Amino acid sequence: MDLRNDAATLNEDLVRLRRELHQIPEVGLQLPRTQEKVLEALDGLPLEISTGKDLTSVTAVLRGQGGDGEVVLLRGDMDALPVTEQTGADYTSRHDGLMHACGHDLHTAGLVGAARLLSQHRDRLAGDVVFMFQPGEEGWDGAGHMISEGVLEAAGRPADAAFGIHVTSSVIPNGMFTSRPGPLMAASDGLFVRVVGAGGHGSRPFQALDPVPVACEMVTALQTMVTRRFDVFDPVVVTVGVFHAGTRRNIIPDDATFEATVRSFSPEAREKVAKFAVQLCQEIAASHGLEAEVSYQQEYPVTVNHQSGHEFAAETVREVFGEERFQPLVNPMTGSEDFSRVLDRVPGAFVFLGATFAEDPDTAAYNHSPRAAFDDNVVADAATLLAELAARRLTP
């Protein structure tokens, strides 16, 4: 089967689908219009389709000729972000304040393409394929919800391998695939702190318990903790993105709050930072005679590519697209992914694909930016790779 040539014939339809999805971005676990578009795109294919109970997921199973052969899961996430688009594209978002700023519309179109390609060749598959169309990747743990609803056993038996692709609007050259074995993307956790003091007049701080400088000290101390208590070769990132305190400049508030995102690349570092960050904030507060209410919430685990899955994906790229189209990724990326939950349970790999318009990808706006622009001409290649990974795994 020549899946790459077959995908070229689908390119126009897949690009059209991607642009239709781009205009109707939806956020979270409930994506009714997106789900409707996906179901329309899959209509007529020889698939067993089911939808989610508590989320608008779509799970489609393609039965090959293998009976009890292996099961390969392919995943595409579908949700957008609360971002106001500034790309100027003629197919720009129609929903104010919402945008496909992370390329999930390309992922969805690519997975539809893979479903169409493999459906054309189902008689040559010695096993089954599960297509996982997932809402809620952007902080809603959609993968976790779909796993709870049985996506990993959708074929009637556990998946044997799992693969996914993520596009980038910068950093990676257009059309280049890249990945690495082992840790690929960071674990993501949340640190939530409320420093409780006693308010008063701004001119008489000695008669109050000012939470603001104490909270500021915590923010600075967290950065020192990262550099002094963690191995530089097993890094941790702590970034405070939210800080609130007070109502007027001459009023000492009763409390100050901040929130941080915490990234790590090993279970050991993740466990340590959870312990040390909470302890640090509580002890700084106590040293000033204040209290700190600290909550540490684990979110997504480290995304880890299995060695064999990575080698299989890299070899497939090189054989299908040419040696020059695969570039080994030296270091993990500090973003996080709930596909990590799938790879925690099923051997496989996650691969990045450059979709930037820029000649120098480092100059382009990165994913999540309101100016993030993705070249949808890579969609056919995404569909090809997903289909090839499944077909090669299921070839007798």
Residue, then its C-alpha position, 0 to 999 in steps of 0.5 A: m500500500d502506498l499511503r503517502n500517495d493516497a494521502a496526497t489525494l486527500n490533502e484538499d479535503l483534509v485542509r478544508l476540514r482543518r480550516e472549518l474546525h479552525q473557525i469553530p474553536e471550542v474549549g474544554l471537555q464539551l465540543p459539540r460542534t467539533q464532535e459533529k464535524v468529526l462524525e460527519a468526516l467519518d461518515g461512510l467509513p467501515l468504523e465502529i463509532s461511539t461517543g463519550k458519556d461525560l465528554t464529547s469524545v469520539t472513539a472509532v474502531l477499524r476492524g482488520q482481518g486479524g481476528d485477535g491480532e494486535v490493537v494500535l491506538l492513534r490519538g488526535d486532540m480536538d480542543a482549542l484555547p481561550v485566546t483571541e486570534q491575531t493571525g489575520a488568516d482568512y479562515t480565522s476564528r469566528h468565536d471571540g476569545l477562542m482560538h486553535a492556538c495549539g494546532h489541535d485542528l490539524h491533529t483532528a484533520g490528520l487523524v481523520g485522514a489516517a482513518r480514511l487511509l486505513s479504511q481503504h486498506r483494512d483487508r491488509l491489517a492483521g489487527d484493529v485500529v482505535f482512533m481516539f478523538q479527544p477533547g480537553e487536552e488543554g488542562w482538562d485531562g481529556a485523556g484521563h476521562m477517555i481512559s476512564e470511559g474505556v478507550l484503551e479497551a475500545a477494540g474489546r481487548p487492550a491496546d498494544a501500541a499507541f501513537g500521536i503527533h503534535v504540530t508546532s508553529s515555531v522552533i521545528p522547521n516546516g515538515m520536519f519530524t522530531s522526537r526522542p526516547g525516554p522523557l519527551m515532555a514534562a510533568s505538569d503540576g500546580l502550586f496554589v498559595r494563600v498567605v494569611g496576614a492581618g490588614g491595616h493602614g499602609s502608613r503603619p505596617f508595624q500594626a499589621l501583618d503584611p502578607v505581600p512582602v512575605a508572598c514576594e519572598m516566597v516567589t523569589a525563594l522558589q527560584t532559589m530552591v530550584t537552583r540549589r536543591f535540584d540536579v541541573f541534569d534533572p531540572v525543575v521549572v517553577t513559574v508564578g503566573v498569577f499573583h493577587a493582593g490588595t485593593r488600594r495602594n495605602i491598604i495592607p490586605d489581609d491576604a495575598t495569593f499566587e499560583a505557579t506551574v511546576r514542571s519536572f522530568s522524573p518521578e523523583a524530581r516531581e516528588k521532591v518539588a512537591k514536598f520542598a515547595v510546600q514546606l518552603c512556603q509554610e516555613i517562610a510564612a511562619s518565620h514572619g508570624l503569618e500562616a500559609e495555606v498551600s495546596y500542591q496538585q499533581e496534573y499530568p505525568v511526564t510524557v515518556n516515549h518507550q525506546s522501541g516505540h520511538e525507534f519504530a516511529a523514527e525508522t518509519v519517518r525515515e523510510v516513508f519521507g526520507e532520512e532528512r525528514f527526521q531530526p533527533l530531539v536532544n532535550p525534552m520539551t518543558g510543555s506537558e501532555d495528557f497523552s502521557r496517561v496513554l503512554d503510561r499504560v501502552p507502549g508507543a511514542f509521541v512525535f512532533l511535526g514542524a508546521t511553521f511558515a517561517e524560514d527561521p522557525d525560532t522567529a515565529a510565534y510559538n504555540h498558544s500565542p494569538r499569532a501562532a500560525f500553522d501551515d496546514n499543508v503538513v496535514a497529509d504528512a501527519a495522516t500518512l505517518l499515523a496510518e503508516l505506524a498502524a499499518r506497519r505494526l499490523t502488517p502480517 
